[in-house]
Amino acid sequence: MIIVHHLNNSRSQRVLWLLEELGLEYQIKFYERDPNTMLAPASLMEVHPLGKSPVITDGDLTIAESGAIVDYLVTRYGNGKLMPVRESRDYLRYNYWLHYAEGSAMSPLLMKLVFDRIERSPMPFFVKPIARGIAQKVKAVFISPQITRHLDYLEAEIIKTGWFVGEDFSAADIQMSFPLEAAASRGGLNDSRPNLMAWLAKVHARNAYVAALQKGGKYDLLT
């Protein structure tokens, strides 16, 4: 039995969605973030030494990292669903998005989250203007332009077919959901990029996405 070690408001939500799309049976073991630090609980380290989510166990296998989990589930259980034929050019594009989502798209979004928290964090009054000034400068000079560049790139890519690979929905769309939901929540993605917003609306309307949300619980990236 596949077990998803599911941390609230995390990348593991898209693993639940993938399992629903594939129609597989699975169990969920729930973990809650520390309300102060927003970090995963130490109990996740009992599953994987890094103590992060997503992690799945399937029999005696333990698999971490979103891209590796997506590739494993689709390859082992997909029976040709949700991925192009391996010898095709579309497969190269599919594999690219599986890596791009975390390797490139999430980096500036995570940096923005960190520097936003620095800006808002309580600190001695004499340090506050210096820390906030540095945070604002880094965001303005580096982070925001990087996010804009990625969103412009993705807007131009998604307009080609409405999906990230070929004419049809695939697991690449599932993998890309987290950075784009994060961008819509805190990275400036809005109606100024109508094709990405239309893509988000399509994936949020999928029955499997809705079922995964119902099973996974509250998901604050959507607010």
C-alpha positions as CSV (number, residue, x, y, z in Angstrom):
1,M,0.0,0.0,0.0
2,I,1.3,3.5,-0.9
3,I,1.5,5.8,2.1
4,V,1.7,9.5,1.6
5,H,3.4,11.3,4.5
6,H,1.4,14.4,4.1
7,L,2.4,17.8,5.6
8,N,-0.2,20.5,5.6
9,N,0.3,23.3,3.0
10,S,3.1,21.5,1.3
11,R,4.2,20.0,-2.0
12,S,2.7,16.7,-0.8
13,Q,-0.7,18.0,-1.9
14,R,0.2,17.4,-5.5
15,V,1.2,13.9,-4.7
16,L,-2.3,13.2,-3.5
17,W,-3.6,14.8,-6.6
18,L,-1.5,12.6,-8.8
19,L,-2.6,9.5,-7.0
20,E,-6.2,10.5,-7.5
21,E,-5.6,11.1,-11.2
22,L,-4.1,7.6,-11.5
23,G,-6.9,6.0,-9.6
24,L,-4.6,4.3,-7.1
25,E,-5.4,3.3,-3.6
26,Y,-3.3,5.0,-0.9
27,Q,-3.3,6.0,2.7
28,I,-2.4,9.3,4.2
29,K,-0.4,9.9,7.4
30,F,-0.9,13.5,8.5
31,Y,1.8,15.9,9.9
32,E,1.3,19.4,11.0
33,R,3.7,22.3,10.7
34,D,4.9,24.1,13.9
35,P,2.6,27.2,14.1
36,N,5.6,29.4,15.0
37,T,8.4,28.2,12.8
38,M,6.2,26.7,10.0
39,L,8.7,23.8,9.9
40,A,7.7,20.2,9.6
41,P,7.6,18.2,12.9
42,A,10.6,16.1,13.9
43,S,8.5,12.9,13.5
44,L,9.0,13.2,9.7
45,M,12.7,12.4,10.3
46,E,11.6,8.9,11.3
47,V,10.4,8.5,7.7
48,H,13.3,10.2,5.9
49,P,16.5,11.7,7.5
50,L,15.8,15.2,6.1
51,G,12.4,15.3,7.8
52,K,10.7,17.0,4.9
53,S,7.6,16.4,2.8
54,P,6.6,15.0,0.4
55,V,7.7,11.5,1.2
56,I,5.9,8.3,0.2
57,T,6.5,4.7,1.2
58,D,5.5,1.9,-1.0
59,G,6.2,-1.5,0.5
60,D,9.9,-1.4,1.6
61,L,10.6,1.7,-0.6
62,T,10.9,5.2,0.7
63,I,10.9,7.9,-1.9
64,A,11.4,11.6,-1.3
65,E,11.5,14.7,-3.6
66,S,8.5,15.7,-5.7
67,G,10.0,15.0,-9.1
68,A,11.3,11.6,-8.1
69,I,7.9,10.7,-6.6
70,V,6.0,11.8,-9.7
71,D,8.3,9.9,-12.0
72,Y,8.1,6.8,-9.8
73,L,4.3,6.7,-9.6
74,V,3.7,7.5,-13.2
75,T,6.3,5.1,-14.5
76,R,5.4,2.2,-12.2
77,Y,1.6,2.6,-12.0
78,G,0.5,4.9,-14.8
79,N,0.2,2.3,-17.6
80,G,1.0,5.0,-20.1
81,K,-1.2,7.7,-18.5
82,L,-0.1,11.2,-17.8
83,M,3.3,11.0,-19.6
84,P,4.4,11.0,-23.3
85,V,6.2,8.1,-24.9
86,R,9.8,8.0,-23.7
87,E,11.3,8.1,-27.2
88,S,9.3,11.3,-28.2
89,R,10.4,14.9,-28.2
90,D,7.4,15.6,-25.9
91,Y,9.0,13.3,-23.3
92,L,12.1,15.6,-23.2
93,R,9.8,18.5,-22.6
94,Y,7.9,16.6,-19.9
95,N,11.1,15.7,-18.1
96,Y,12.3,19.3,-18.3
97,W,9.2,20.5,-16.5
98,L,9.6,17.9,-13.8
99,H,13.0,19.3,-13.0
100,Y,12.3,23.0,-13.8
101,A,9.5,23.2,-11.2
102,E,11.8,22.8,-8.2
103,G,15.2,23.5,-9.8
104,S,14.3,26.9,-11.2
105,A,10.8,28.1,-10.6
106,M,10.7,27.7,-6.8
107,S,14.1,29.3,-6.0
108,P,13.1,33.0,-6.3
109,L,9.7,32.3,-4.7
110,L,11.4,30.7,-1.7
111,M,13.8,33.6,-1.5
112,K,10.8,36.0,-1.5
113,L,9.2,34.1,1.3
114,V,12.4,34.3,3.4
115,F,12.9,38.0,2.8
116,D,9.3,38.8,3.4
117,R,9.6,37.1,6.8
118,I,12.8,39.0,7.6
119,E,10.9,42.2,6.8
120,R,8.0,41.3,9.1
121,S,10.0,39.7,11.9
122,P,10.1,41.3,15.4
123,M,13.6,42.7,16.1
124,P,15.2,45.4,18.2
125,F,14.1,48.9,17.0
126,F,17.6,50.0,16.1
127,V,18.1,47.0,13.8
128,K,14.7,47.0,12.2
129,P,15.3,49.8,9.6
130,I,18.6,48.2,8.5
131,A,17.2,44.7,8.2
132,R,14.1,45.8,6.4
133,G,16.1,48.1,4.1
134,I,18.3,45.2,3.1
135,A,15.4,42.9,2.6
136,Q,13.5,45.4,0.4
137,K,16.7,46.1,-1.6
138,V,17.3,42.4,-2.3
139,K,13.7,41.8,-3.3
140,A,13.6,44.9,-5.6
141,V,17.0,44.3,-7.3
142,F,17.1,40.5,-7.6
143,I,14.1,38.5,-6.4
144,S,11.2,40.4,-8.0
145,P,12.9,40.6,-11.4
146,Q,13.6,36.9,-11.3
147,I,10.0,36.0,-10.5
148,T,8.8,38.3,-13.3
149,R,11.2,36.7,-15.8
150,H,10.0,33.2,-14.9
151,L,6.3,34.2,-15.0
152,D,6.8,35.9,-18.4
153,Y,8.5,32.7,-19.7
154,L,5.7,30.4,-18.4
155,E,3.0,32.7,-19.8
156,A,4.6,32.4,-23.2
157,E,5.0,28.6,-22.9
158,I,1.5,27.8,-21.7
159,I,-0.2,29.7,-24.5
160,K,1.1,27.2,-27.1
161,T,-1.4,24.4,-26.2
162,G,-2.9,25.3,-22.8
163,W,-0.8,22.5,-21.1
164,F,2.8,22.2,-20.3
165,V,3.4,19.2,-22.6
166,G,1.6,18.7,-25.9
167,E,-2.1,18.9,-26.3
168,D,-3.1,17.1,-23.2
169,F,-2.9,17.3,-19.4
170,S,0.0,15.4,-18.0
171,A,1.9,14.8,-14.7
172,A,4.1,17.8,-15.7
173,D,1.1,20.0,-15.1
174,I,0.8,18.4,-11.6
175,Q,4.4,19.1,-10.9
176,M,4.1,22.7,-12.0
177,S,1.1,23.4,-9.9
178,F,2.9,24.1,-6.7
179,P,5.2,26.9,-8.0
180,L,2.3,28.5,-9.8
181,E,0.0,28.3,-6.9
182,A,2.8,29.8,-4.7
183,A,3.2,32.6,-7.3
184,A,-0.5,33.3,-7.3
185,S,-0.5,33.4,-3.5
186,R,2.6,35.5,-2.9
187,G,4.6,36.0,-6.1
188,G,2.5,38.4,-8.1
189,L,0.8,36.0,-10.5
190,N,-2.6,37.6,-11.4
191,D,-4.9,38.4,-14.3
192,S,-2.1,40.3,-16.0
193,R,-1.0,36.8,-17.2
194,P,-4.4,35.4,-18.3
195,N,-3.1,32.2,-19.8
196,L,-1.4,31.0,-16.6
197,M,-4.5,32.0,-14.7
198,A,-6.7,30.1,-17.1
199,W,-4.4,27.1,-16.6
200,L,-4.8,27.3,-12.9
201,A,-8.6,27.5,-13.2
202,K,-8.5,24.3,-15.4
203,V,-6.4,22.3,-13.0
204,H,-8.4,23.4,-10.0
205,A,-11.6,22.3,-11.7
206,R,-10.4,18.7,-12.2
207,N,-12.3,16.1,-10.2
208,A,-9.1,14.5,-9.0
209,Y,-7.7,17.8,-7.8
210,V,-10.9,18.4,-5.8
211,A,-10.9,14.9,-4.4
212,A,-7.3,15.3,-3.3
213,L,-8.1,18.6,-1.5
214,Q,-11.0,16.9,0.3
215,K,-8.7,14.2,1.5
216,G,-5.6,16.3,2.2
217,G,-7.4,19.0,4.2
218,K,-6.9,22.8,4.3
219,Y,-4.5,24.1,1.7
220,D,-3.6,27.8,2.4
221,L,-1.7,28.3,-0.9
222,L,-5.1,28.7,-2.5
223,T,-6.0,31.7,-0.4
